[in-house]
């Protein structure tokens, strides 16, 4: 299984906003602190705002802030919302499935069970759990560091 870049950036963005909950943050600050493309980040921010995870403010003094309390945001729901419509495997999409084994293959059932366990585990992890009592993360993502040009850091382990 692989976490997509879009989902990875979404979680990084939410963590950045949670660490800096007392500030309105800017896209450029998130991009720099989390080593993300501003163009890709803009798409993710738009989706997170549509789903209610972020509030966006335009104009002078504008920026982003969390749309929900960190304890109300679960990693599992973020993954589901960001990857909505993207099937785990070809056989999960009846419209594009070309696998001739679909009617007798037990692998799809195994995938379904594995995904249930995967998401059940991630549903137990809130955004607050990711940032609370994590001084190293706070240091890396704090607005002070984002504004002083410290080196970017990968906030979520890359997929292997």
C-alpha positions as CSV (number, residue, x, y, z in Angstrom):
1,X,0.0,0.0,0.0
2,X,1.2,3.5,-0.8
3,X,0.1,6.8,0.7
4,X,-0.4,9.2,-2.2
5,X,1.3,12.6,-2.3
6,X,-2.0,14.3,-2.1
7,X,-2.9,12.5,1.2
8,X,0.6,13.0,2.6
9,X,0.4,16.8,1.9
10,X,-3.1,16.9,3.4
11,X,-1.9,15.4,6.7
12,X,1.2,17.7,6.7
13,X,-1.0,20.7,6.1
14,X,-3.3,19.8,9.0
15,X,-0.4,19.1,11.3
16,X,1.1,22.5,10.4
17,X,-2.2,24.3,11.1
18,X,-2.7,22.4,14.4
19,X,0.8,23.2,15.7
20,X,0.2,26.9,14.7
21,X,-3.5,27.0,15.9
22,X,-3.0,30.4,17.5
23,X,-2.1,32.0,14.1
24,X,-3.6,32.3,10.6
25,X,-1.1,30.5,8.4
26,X,-0.2,31.0,4.8
27,X,0.2,28.5,2.0
28,X,3.8,29.6,1.4
29,X,4.7,28.9,5.1
30,X,3.2,25.4,4.8
31,X,5.0,24.7,1.5
32,X,8.3,25.7,2.9
33,X,8.0,24.0,6.3
34,X,6.7,20.7,4.8
35,X,8.7,20.7,1.5
36,X,5.6,20.7,-0.7
37,X,4.9,22.3,-4.1
38,X,2.7,25.4,-3.7
39,X,0.7,24.3,-6.8
40,X,0.0,20.9,-5.4
41,X,-0.6,22.4,-2.0
42,X,-3.2,24.8,-3.4
43,X,-5.2,21.8,-4.8
44,X,-5.0,20.0,-1.4
45,X,-6.0,23.1,0.5
46,X,-9.0,23.6,-1.7
47,X,-10.1,20.0,-1.0
48,X,-9.5,20.3,2.7
49,X,-11.6,23.5,2.8
50,X,-14.4,21.8,0.8
51,X,-14.5,19.0,3.4
52,X,-14.5,21.4,6.3
53,X,-11.0,20.6,7.7
54,X,-9.8,24.1,6.9
55,X,-11.2,27.6,6.9
56,X,-9.7,29.9,4.2
57,X,-9.6,33.7,4.6
58,X,-8.9,35.9,1.6
59,X,-7.4,39.3,1.5
60,X,-5.1,41.2,3.8
61,X,-4.4,39.2,6.9
62,X,-5.9,36.1,5.2
63,X,-4.7,32.6,5.3
64,X,-5.7,29.2,6.7
65,X,-6.8,27.8,10.0
66,X,-8.4,24.6,11.1
67,X,-12.1,24.3,10.5
68,X,-12.5,21.7,13.3
69,X,-10.9,21.0,16.6
70,X,-7.8,18.8,16.2
71,X,-9.4,16.0,18.4
72,X,-12.3,15.9,15.9
73,X,-10.2,15.2,12.9
74,X,-9.1,11.5,12.5
75,X,-6.4,10.4,10.1
76,X,-8.7,7.7,8.8
77,X,-11.4,10.2,7.8
78,X,-8.8,12.5,6.1
79,X,-7.5,9.5,4.1
80,X,-11.0,8.6,3.0
81,X,-12.0,12.1,2.1
82,X,-8.8,12.9,0.2
83,X,-8.7,9.5,-1.7
84,X,-12.5,9.5,-2.3
85,X,-13.3,7.9,-5.6
86,X,-9.8,6.4,-6.0
87,X,-10.2,2.6,-5.9
88,X,-7.7,0.6,-4.0
89,X,-7.3,-1.8,-6.8
90,X,-8.8,-2.2,-10.3
91,X,-11.4,-4.7,-9.0
92,X,-12.9,-2.2,-6.6
93,X,-14.2,-0.1,-9.5
94,X,-16.9,-1.9,-11.5
95,X,-16.9,0.7,-14.2
96,X,-13.2,0.3,-15.2
97,X,-12.5,-3.3,-14.0
98,X,-11.0,-5.5,-16.7
99,X,-9.9,-8.4,-14.6
100,X,-11.4,-11.6,-15.9
101,X,-11.1,-13.2,-12.4
102,X,-13.5,-10.8,-10.6
103,X,-16.2,-13.4,-10.1
104,X,-14.0,-16.0,-8.5
105,X,-11.1,-14.1,-7.0
106,X,-10.6,-14.2,-3.2
107,X,-8.0,-11.5,-3.3
108,X,-10.6,-8.7,-3.4
109,X,-12.2,-10.0,-0.2
110,X,-8.7,-10.1,1.5
111,X,-8.1,-6.5,0.3
112,X,-11.5,-5.5,1.7
113,X,-10.7,-7.0,5.1
114,X,-7.3,-5.5,5.2
115,X,-8.6,-2.0,4.3
116,X,-11.2,-2.3,7.1
117,X,-8.4,-3.0,9.6
118,X,-6.2,-0.3,8.1
119,X,-8.9,2.4,8.4
120,X,-10.1,1.2,11.8
121,X,-6.6,1.8,13.1
122,X,-6.3,5.2,11.5
123,X,-9.8,6.1,12.8
124,X,-8.3,5.8,16.3
125,X,-5.6,8.5,15.6
126,X,-6.7,12.1,15.8
127,X,-4.8,15.2,14.6
128,X,-4.4,16.1,18.2
129,X,-2.7,12.7,18.8
130,X,-0.2,13.5,16.1
131,X,0.9,16.9,17.4
132,X,0.3,16.7,21.2
133,X,3.4,16.4,23.3
134,X,5.5,16.2,20.2
135,X,8.1,18.9,20.9
136,X,10.3,18.0,17.9
137,X,7.4,18.3,15.5
138,X,6.3,21.6,17.2
139,X,9.9,22.9,16.8
140,X,10.0,21.9,13.1
141,X,6.5,23.2,12.2
142,X,6.2,26.3,14.4
143,X,5.5,29.6,12.6
144,X,8.8,30.9,14.0
145,X,10.8,28.4,12.1
146,X,8.6,28.7,9.0
147,X,9.2,32.4,8.9
148,X,13.0,32.3,9.6
149,X,13.8,30.0,6.7
150,X,14.9,26.9,8.6
151,X,15.4,23.9,6.3
152,X,12.2,22.1,5.2
153,X,11.5,18.8,6.7
154,X,9.4,15.8,5.6
155,X,6.7,15.8,8.2
156,X,5.2,12.4,7.3
157,X,7.4,9.5,6.5
158,X,7.6,8.9,2.8
159,X,6.0,5.8,1.4
160,X,8.4,3.0,0.5
